[in-house]
Amino acid sequence: MLPKDDTQTSVQIFILSRDRLNFCHEAVTSALGQTYRNVQVIVSDNSTQENVAEVLAADFPRIKIVKRRPNLSSIDHFNCILREADSTFLVMLHDDDVLETNYIEEMVFLLEKYDDVGAVGCNARIIYGSNISSQPFIRNFSGLRKISDPAQFLKYYTTINAGGIAPFPSYMYRTKAIQWLPMDISKGGKYCDASFLSEVAEKCSILWTSKCLFRYRVHGGNDSGTESPRDRLSFLQYVQMKTGLHRRSEEMLDYKFLYLRVWLLNKTHGSFVFLNKQEKNLKKIRIIRNFIFYRAVKMALTRFDFYQILMWRIARKLSRNYL
């Protein structure tokens, strides 16, 4: 780690830790290895196991570790860090993700250049296990993208041809711009990270850079790998309120198609065809399966962007298989 430079703008990296010691070790190493100097690394340990904090303290004596007792929900944990942050800029890194060595330097440059921006998100490479894919998280994107209102921001989450979104843990925030804006579980349940960012966009601009300054890890323990229809409905209601989109609009139907497809694959163990006859919600599954089928057929017949995203998904799968 380079010597601290107090002439630079202060940055705090909070690493949100939860029982993933090996991943967290890698995340801390990436935070300490930044080319930018005025950085404080803090592990906010919300683990149920005591050894996580003990091992990290022994291996990284220069970092600060805050033990959360009693354990917090993921949303309460996020909001707790918002209250504690006292630097000019703030990063809240998940313990299974990794920063590139120039991440802080590049993100600080953008926040200092654009005074009206409250948060900057970056593109990322995807890690499958320990292997880095060649596929970026946001596709077909070059340069900078500035988002200045919540409706514009939310359409990137709902539209199938948007090209993807900046991963939530990749953001660097202007601390004063978000401390008064906590994450609210009533606005999307487990998906309220998107509603949180949309409300940041309502108060100040959000900036995305196409540079891959971050590594987003995909593994069996990802919370994003499980679907909650109730929380999705809560988020869709929030989107309708903020954007004025009708529930039968193309954007809303796109969003339903994407998340119901993942939910159904998980529910039927990867098959749209073979269903467990003992399944209590068999009728609901059939309705959802039919919606997905007819929606896919309609998009295939009427929209070129359907083939663009299909080819991109095939390329991502092939990239993952060849790693």
Secondary structure, DSSP 8 states (H G I E B T S, - for coil): -----TTS--EEEEEEESS-HHHHHHHHHHHHT-S--SEEEEEEE--SSTHHHHHHHHH-TTSEEEE-SS---HHHHHHHHHHH--SSEEEEEETT-EE-TTHHHHHHHHHHH-TTEEEEEEEEEEEETTEEEEEESS-S--SEEEE-SHHHHHHHHH-TTS-----GGG-EEEHHHHTT----TTTTGGGHHHHHHHHHHHHSEEEEEEEEEEEEEE-TT-GGGS--HHHHHHHHHHHHHHH---TTSHHHHHHHHHHHHHHHHHHTTT-SS---TT-TTHHHHHHHHHHHHHHHHHHHHH-HHHHHHHHHHHHHHHHHHH-
